[in-house]
Amino acid sequence: MTLSHIISHEWKTRLGRPAGLFSLLLFAGLLIYGAVSGRMERDARLEAIEAHEEQIASAMESWLKNARLLEEKGADADVPAWSGSALDVTFASALPPGPLGDFAIGQSDILPGLGGLSLWSPDIRLFSKYEFEDPVALALGGFDLGKVVLLVLPLLLIVLSFDILSAERDANRLGLTLAQGAKLRSLFWKRLFIRGFFVLGITFLIILAAFLIQIGNASLLDRLPYFALWGIAASLYALFWIGVIAFVASRNRGGEVNAIILLITWAGFTLIVPASIAAVAESVYPAPSRLAYLAEAREAENETKLREADIANEFILDHPEMLVNETSEIPAFVKSAFIVTSTVDEATKPLLAEFEAEALKRDASLDWMRFLSPAIITHTLFNDVAGADSGRHQRYMKSARAFKAAYGEKAGPYVIAGNRLPTEEFASLPTFRFDEEGIGGVLSRHLGALVFLVFMAGFLLFLADRRLRAIRGPNQ
């Protein structure tokens, strides 16, 4: 029987029948819905970032207008006395969606992705305003392409292929097929990979369309390396499940038994094991308490504010080189606020560093647990490739705090001296920009996991093939 005959037979007897066709169409519909949902979530983040940047830009245009009036007219300018203060300069900061941000939402819907950087706010309050959404919806997470591939793709492969050998056995055709000299091993693999090819073909047809259509602000060249890695991960994940199906189906048991075993395996790898790992992680490696960290930081902030006058005097005594403009019209509380904020940042820096170090230590300790489930391996890689992982958000917040500290060092002498920031100096200030890590860093973190997926898939396929070789016909 030629390959074309097998494909035609598979379509007529399995894939093209109402149940099979409905399963394929439903899967395609879920993929399309996941792609659209991911694009909507990404576009919503882009709109929020644009609104945030426009708001900050409008405020800074007003600041610059008043500062220029003071430079031109001095005391005759009809603007508030504190106009032009370096402390009032605010920078827009945002974490843009990754080049493949529409493919996976990850944790980007619960972690801060934008914030105004101002010397009025200590580091502990830069990202204290989170979006308030439905807690249940946030707990379940957004629906995207990644979830369809992780949960529905293996389920569809199971539905289409669980009886790839048992169908002949249950219909009492297996002995007849072998007696006619058919090569069961060859027929088994051709059937399995034809059915898998249909599933993967639909998957990559739709994700390729999403890749080309849902470009957003990124270019095709920017998205291409991430799409390639995403596609490799999806292919290896599908190959692993094909290996599982082949391993179970090659034992030549009844179709009902195969279906039960495969569904239990699916539930274990995609639902039970991830939930168990999360429960074990919380008890063995509890996440550092953000509430405890904030409580300690607020306590340090309150103690600093109570000593505001003493701290201001100590700062002036420690920096005699800073000449104070006694005739300045900028209120004294501006200077005190800057000194207090700087002191609070210094006092809370060890607390923040300890909190982040504990979080990184916990993530490193749990990193090996992802090898217990291919679904966790693939899910982690999908989020990382899409730029929706917690590590990218942590790097963004760290960069934002460093940017604010660098501006504080430049603006400090103007604030302490009571001088206004020159408009020429303001025009030369850099804007915040988040530096992406690049595809190389993502690949280096997940290369071992991808090799593990290849090994597991190959091992299961090898065992299945060895079982098939052991099946003998009546005349063998």
Secondary structure, 3 states (H helix, E strand, C coil): CCHHHHHHHHHHHHHCCHHHHHHHHHHHHHHHHHHHHHHHHHHHHHHHHHHHHHHHHHHHHHHHHHHHHHHHHHHHCCCCCCCCCHHHCEEEEECCCCCCCCCCCCCCCCCCCEEEEECCCCHHHCCCCCCCCCHHHHHHCCCCHHHHHHHHHHHHHHHHHCCCCHHHHHCCCHHHHHHCCCCHHHHHHHHHHHHHHHHHHHHHHHHHHHHHHCCCCCCHHHHHHHHHHHHHHHHHHHHHHHHHHHHHHCCCCCHHHHHHHHHHHHHHHHHHHHHHHHHHHHHHCCCCCHHHHHHHHHHHHHHHHHCHHHHHHHHHHHCCCCCCCCCCCCCHHHHHHHHHHHHHHHHHHHHHHHHHHHHHHHHHHHHHHHHHCHHHHHHHHHHHHHCCCHHHHHHHHHHHHHHHHHHHHHHHHHHHHCCCCCHHHHHCCCCCCCCCCCHHHHHHHHHHHHHHHHHHHHHHHHHHHHHHHHCCCCCC
